Amino acid sequence: MDTYSFLRELADSWALLALTLVFLGVILWALRPGSNAIHRDAANAIFRNEQQPAGSDKDLRPVKEA
């Protein structure tokens, strides 16, 4: 068996299996019990320092374009 055929067979079988297992592991890790609070905190992080709603567009000064 030459090198190309061996590597092709390896990639077709074991590499595909390994990548599938890594994918499933990442999905299960993200959906694990107890991670809901961590994901909620990460999702709301951009709003953490916001004290008031954003103003309307008419509050902004007009910008001159070239």
Secondary structure, 3 states (H helix, E strand, C coil): CCHHHHHHHHHHHHHHHHHHHHHHHHHHHHCCCCCHHHHHHHHCHHHCCCCCCCCCHHHCCCCCCC
